Amino acid sequence: MRSVTAGTSCNVPPRRHRWLSPLIVSLGVAAGPLDTAVNIAFPAITAAFVIPVTTIQWVVICYVLTYGSLLLGCGRLGDVIGHKRVFLFANISFMLCMMALFAPGFLMPFYFEQLRGFSTVETGLLLTPLSITFALVAPFSGALADRFGSRWLSPTGLAIACFGLFLLSQVNAQSSLFDIIWRLIIIGIGQGIFQSPNTRTIMGAAPHEKQGEASGLLATGRVIGQSLSVALIGTVFAAFGGAIAGNLLFTQAHTLSPAKVTTLQATFVNSFHAGLLVCAAFAAIGIFTAIARGKQ
């Protein structure tokens, strides 16, 4: 009788330690987005070291690739038997979402600091509405997915985010802060509506014994999307001349003629618009992959 009781007590975690799991998860979730804070300093870094955007983007790419390389072994798509379509398309949608919605966090610091002349601290504060909106909307979206399913929530969220990216691509050097912030809020709403139901779909499509691998593959998709996002959007931004124009505006605006400043601002804005429209295109493709996964 004693041996049975001892064995049972060994299999049941002590009640006083049960709060450790949610605490560790909460700390991990809270610390995860902090890596994007480095993006805010990129304009200052490019000016201090006299390097182009096409070089500084490798800081992000190397980071996320290193991070992702540690996750690849945790996910095996072939092990998800019987739920391949749902699992596959939900992961593709998630990767496209990361490609679309990680790029504004890379481009907006250059817009605020190089084009508009805001400080690094001010730029960080101006970017917080997107993150705060996402944090507020995601729990409600997850609750709706638990009650009604995630069939239409995910594509609806991506559609809203796509619309928000298109609206953000319309801002220019004279746009008011209010015009920028409400557009960032729309993107945050779309991301919040999409991400929780889509994550629920991915984890729900995986067998119970493969939940750890599914989680690893989810994180890997996030990293791949972020890597491709920075590489592609940074290339588009630089190809249209935005990187050079922004650098000159940031370091030499006070020595340039008004006509030259106006020309550089126009070049920067056109490049900025092109990058965000590419982001919106990724989000639009993600809408269809979210629908294609089926009724689940």
Secondary structure, 3 states (H helix, E strand, C coil): CHHHHHHHHHHCCCHHHCCHHHHHHHHHHHHHHHHHHHHHHHHHHHHHHCCCHHHHHHHHHHHHHHHHHCCHHHCCHHHCCCCHHHHHHHHHHHHHHHHHHHHHHHHHHHHHHHHCCCCHHHHHHHHHHHHHHHHHHHHHHHHHHHHHCCCCHHHHHHHHHHHHHHHHCCCCCCCCHHHHHHHHHHHHHHHHHHHHHHHHHHHHHCCHHHHHHHHHHHHHHHHHHHHHHHHHHHHHHHHCCHHHHHHHHHHHHHHCCHHHHHHHHHHHHHHHHHHHHHHHHHHHHHHHHHHHCCCC
